[in-house]
Amino acid sequence: MTQRKLKFALFGNIYQAKKSAAIQKVLSCLSECGAVLSVDKEYYDFLKDDQLLDVPAARVFTANDFEADFAISMGGDGTFLKTASRVGGRNIPILGVNMGRLGFLADIAPGSIEACLQALHEDDYAVESRAVIQVKADGEPLSDSPCALNDVAILKRDTASMISIRTSINGEYLTTYQADGLIVSTPTGSTAYSLSNGGPIIVPGTGVLVMTAVAPHSLNIRPIVIPDTAEVTLDVESRNHSFLVAIDGRSVKCGEGTRITLRRAPYNIQVVKRSGKLYFSMLREKMMWGADVR
């Protein structure tokens, strides 16, 4: 291939030792197209020391010390979410190579990487802009990665007792959830934890958030969809005086009395999609709608 050189930042799952052949194919394609490759140090060490692969990296980086035209996530949707937290508000489009199972976000098969890289060089691709939720605790950012592409979950800790979550929308009291937890999800995350708790599927780009209770005590509690311009305020009571805040699965322990505030982040995450890859056909395929499984 003789195209202009593109800069890629490579992230990956270090627990997929049985997929070295697929990883090697991706690395070979990047090398053949003359890509300028930067690799996350943890993933680089895994590829070199554990997989014994030749990694054509121009540089190895830690934390957020990288520059790229595109970020590549090698893994499943969990790896994609971690990559999104590292990219943050830098507006770098993320390409998800699916080394996992279902793959709503990571939807490029390793066997398609050559055609995908060719499409990137020819500008034959689309970029979807996905909303992100920002989390604050008592007015300050919660943790070093306070934003979620999928969802934020308020959860009980190591006790069988429920927690009480007093919930207000734009300062107006909504209800107090007596439940194992509460999920506040973006449209992107509506097919993840929220869906498994009975939440609706929300089409990306819709401009809403969905709130779904986890094992609510009352059968009257149902998911609710709110504008993503709203501010959600949560005050939690717990018998063990603490609770968890899970930001795309990254859990932070908070003490009772900590006020959690959720609102749409000031930036979006950019997701690379192949041209002609339509959302509803992908959804139908992933959900196996209409498939005869007999």
C-alpha positions, 0 to 999 in steps of 0.5 A, a space after each residue: 500500500 502506498 498511502 499517506 501515513 496515519 498515526 495510530 495509538 494502540 490499546 488492547 486487552 492483556 487477557 487474550 493470550 489465545 488470539 495472538 494470530 489475530 493480533 499479529 494480522 492487525 500489526 502486520 497490516 499496520 506495518 504494511 500500510 506504513 502507519 506510525 504506531 504508538 502503543 500503550 506500554 501495558 499492552 506493548 509489554 504483553 505483546 512482546 513478553 507474553 505473546 512474543 510478537 514483533 511490535 512495529 512501534 514508533 514509541 511506547 506511551 503511558 497515561 495520556 501521553 500520545 498523539 494520533 489520528 485514530 485510536 485502535 482498541 483491540 478487545 471487546 466493548 470493555 476494552 473500548 470503554 477503557 480506550 475511550 477513558 484514555 482518549 477523553 476529550 481529545 476528539 480522536 476517533 476510536 476504531 474497535 477491533 472485536 477480539 471479544 464476543 458480542 461487540 456493540 462498540 468493537 465491531 470490526 472483525 480482525 479479518 476485516 482490518 486490512 479493508 478497514 485501514 484502506 478505507 481510513 486512508 481513502 476517507 471512506 468511513 463515518 464517525 459517530 459522535 457519542 454522548 458522555 456522562 460526567 460524574 461529580 461528588 460534592 461538586 468535584 470530579 469523581 476519580 481520575 476518569 470521571 466520565 462514562 461513555 456507557 453508564 454510571 451505576 450507583 450500587 450497594 456494597 457488600 451487604 444484602 440490604 438495599 440502598 436508598 437513592 434520593 433522586 432529583 432532576 434539575 433540582 426537582 425531586 423525582 423519587 427515592 429508589 429503594 433498590 440494589 442500585 440505579 443505572 444512568 445510561 447514555 444511548 450507547 450504554 442502553 444495550 449494556 447493564 441497563 438493558 439487562 435490568 429491563 431498560 429500553 434500547 435507545 438509538 445513539 444520537 437521540 439526545 437522552 439519558 435513561 435511568 434504570 433501577 437495579 432490583 427495585 423493591 417496588 414493582 411500580 418503579 420503571 425505567 425513565 427517559 430524560 433529556 441529556 441536558 438535565 442534571 441528575 442529583 443523587 443522595 444515597 443512604 446505606 446501612 453500612 454508610 457507604 456505596 459504590 459508583 461504577 463509571 463504565 465498570 470502574 468502581 469508586 467507593 463513596 461515603 454516605 452523605 456524598 452527593 453525586 451529580 450527573 450531567 452530560 460531559 462537555 465533549 463527545 467520544 468519536 467512534 469510527 464506523 465503516 461506510 454502509 454499516 447501518 445501526 439497525 442491521 447491526 442491532 438486529 444481528 447482535 440481538 439475533 432478532 428473527 433468527 431461528 435458534 432451534 
